[in-house]
């Protein structure tokens, strides 16, 4: 759990020895068994060690084939490596096989939107919104943010309503003392979708300061397309490039 906290607060290099020690002990604690290789995958992905991240996610899936977070982590690792064909193949598996229900619809919508599969992304975002609470997942994205981005070209009023919902959730988390990067990166996505370039860069900087480490993904993420070749955005990405 110490390793998880270190990763969550943006210190993946410090998290690795804690997480590896937990894995080496092969504990009988079911919570540790279910999550330790996923957290190791997250730490390696944050550090840009994509081969090790992929190996850890696959190891977690070998123990728990229904682990939706590990399957999503594997896909994001492939996308970070620009192995899009393999990522799509894994997405097909994610769409058709049986996985746990932990934010499953949200994870699908996020990946599908990234890969421009908008019809299924919309369906899964709406399904995620129908769940009892709006939750982030490790990418720091909410279903309302994805749906707002999907609606933006054709239904500006509907898009703004969804993005405002995300903004309120993000602000509530920040006002409540959330020290992680998730509300910051989601707020950056909201602002970027609305074309608020300067505000989006401020939120992106706050996300980086809070531990966000995924430049290889955000540089080609549709949620940040409006930032384009803005000099401040490009500087922020270059600062954390692998």
Steps between C-alpha positions, in 0.01 A plus 500: 500500500796731556610439142149575375498833686841593358387423145169682550678815623735509201808324637516183289876461539458485878199273467682227308705346786196493728281337238770255395554401864129428531508290183814311611340405830217328312256598775179316563315828539244491219500878452878504445490200266228663293667839460877487548598426138248753373660766720844391382375540143376850582834596653699372201262671258543828688878459478486426127621142534239363263634142465491453878159664526366260238656202681346599833151553356520162325614337823199647683271375224660158525394486865165673451383486135189704586705794637365796303755749632791281393345450155453875463856561620631256240313685224628841612854363507465382140358839402787680675736289287299588184414132453146590400416181310585291805306743719193455281534124522509522879204739489298239311581254778403762757167556325409132464643307796377498859660759730427632847262792532748749646435807281495263203274719285709809569824323408350380173365845411836664570697259279239501224494879488880509479486255207215692330239230546242763589179300473598240758678767707173691525307188599748409771527858630121515536504164680769628735295812572206279598706346781438629855806727522734679263850370562841564357719213404883520492506713184307764690212512251126502577227358278340846478827639362510238226132549417548878491785459251289266287209746495712810436487499118122443472328601826682791661241554775500133595879492493529805724260345753708181518827691526356721774405186692861381479630840599286504814620151600862602443461820700327321785790255521755781496310706757488188718880478503559234234879500445503260203524590133163358391278807548767721342543292185124462461455875541769556236305273263178692569668835433676372189173368357343844555796661323632671814865451412663708773281356777564146370876554515472628858307189599743278312789659690314437827449136397874463428585656836261254666663199336353455151759335271342395167626734225513227235124463535384859541706615199264300275187506716188635329396663826792740456482556124405866538836571662662398172843650468455759773850581621420467871330164447789371291745615766308318772496179295869525414584549867366154583570319170634149547 
